[in-house]
Amino acid sequence: QVQLVESGGGLVQVGGSLRLSCAASGTSDTIGTMSWYRQAPGKERELVARIAPFGTTDYVDSVKGRFNISRDNGKNAVILQMTSLSPEDTGIYYCRVVRYGSVYWGRGTQVTVSS
C-alpha cells in the first residue's frame, strides 16, 4: 500500500510562489506517472501537471510557463514549483501516483492566493 504525504501549501499573495512536495512511502519500487491535481471551490478536480518516470511532463494550459513539475525517483517524490500565482490557482492540491496500475491519492494541501 502506497501512502502519499503532501506539504508546502499555504497562503500567498498574487504574484507569489509556492513549492509543493509529495513523498510516497510504502514501496521501494519506482513509481509510474506522478501528478498534481487541484480542486477549486465549486469546481471539479482537474489535472494541473504530470510527469512520467523518465521525465516527460505535461501541463494544463493555464499553468504553462508558471509551474514546473519535477521528480526524484530515488525518493519517490514529486515537486510542483508554482510561480506568478493568481487567485485562480486557489484550491486544494492533490498528489496522485500510479503504481502497477493502481492509483493512489494524497489527502491534499490547501493553496490560497489572495489579492
Secondary structure, DSSP 8 states (H G I E B T S, - for coil): --EEEEE--EEEETT--EEEEEEEES--S----EEEEEE-TTS--EEEEEE-TTS-EEE-GGGTTTEEEEEETTTTEEEEEE-S--GGG-EEEEEEEEETTEEEE---EEEEEE-
